[in-house]
Every structure is written in C-alpha cells, then in structure tokens.
C-alpha cells in the first residue's frame, strides 16, 4: 500500500507570496493532519480534517488555511508569506479510531526569502 | 496544560542498549507514541502504547509506561548505526485531540 505523499517536496518563495501544499493520504484513511516543524519550535499542530470537515485547529494565524476534498486529499495554503514561515510542513493520515495511529509523509520543505 | 519533555541528546556504542525517556503532563492521555525521524525524512511511527498497558515489546523495541509518574521510555536493544536519528515521544490527551510532541531526542550511535 502506498504511503502518504506530499507535493512539492521543496519550494522557495518570496515574502508576501502565497503557497499551496498538497497531501495525498494512505488509501482508505479519511483523516489528514498538518504540522509545521522548525528547529526552534519543534513540531506544531496546524489543523486536522476528517471527511472534508476541519475537526481541530492549532494556534496559527489566519494566513494558514486548509481544506480536504471528497477523495480525502488535502491542501494547505499560506498567504502573505513571512520569513518565519520557512519550515518543514508535514502531513499525516490516519483511520482515527481506535488507536489514532498517524502515518507521516516526507514533508514539504518551504524556504521563504 | 499539555507538555511533553525529552532529553535532547543521547550517545551510545553500537551493540549497546539505548533508553530514551519522556515525561508527559496530561494524565488523561489515552495513547502514547514513539516516532523516528531520519535526516531529510518525515516521521516514522515506531510503536505506541495504550494507557492501560505497562509494557509493550516489538522486536528490538520495548516501551515502558509508568502512569503514576507520567513517564514513558523506549528501549532499543542491540543498537545499530542505522538507529541514529531523532526520536519523538507524543501523547494524545484524549481521543479527539491532536498529538502533542516532545522536542525529540537525537540518538547518535558510535561504531
């Protein structure tokens, strides 16, 4: 079974631009979560989607948004990019119940210059 | 509040056992997880333990849970150079809440 895939793997953007990242979950998984990983803050939760509905949201500004499609694929968008948005963005999928095991993709490395 | 603490570094000799420790604060946590991250990669789920268990063994990995002290440990037997990576402990405070991760422990295996 294929794992979680994320595209693109690497991205370089300029301050003020916007970016869209994509995540395809493991087949059959309906829950997708997004995390931001930086050396200083570690892994921080962004949001979780389940069956196209946002179930949880982390403490990030409104510039960060996401959505999930009917095939469970998910996208996240960051508008008006700031230098501090440079990070590894990780997507994880799961069945949710009972054990909520999350399986992560390889991530998208975003660099904002 | 929710917080997961781990030591930042651990160095061991090849063939020895590694023990990575983690403390968490939310006593209602239902599941606790260990993930491994190699350079340039995402997180790989190694194992998890349900809160009503004390121990779980999976090949070279042993997880011990002390609920009274809110302490979780991961023991890697016969540590190999391929085990060099960052290991993250994570808790799920309740079934419907996001994972809370520690900062990760960087394991270095010396040949």
Interface residues (C-beta under 8 A of the other chain):
Chain A: X4 X6 X33 X42 X43 X45 X48 X55 X56 X58 X90 X92 X97 X99 X100 X101 X102 X103 X104 X105 X106 X107
Chain B: X31 X33 X35 X40 X41 X42 X43 X44 X45 X48 X50 X88 X92 X95 X96 X97 X98 X99 X100 X101 X102 X103 X104
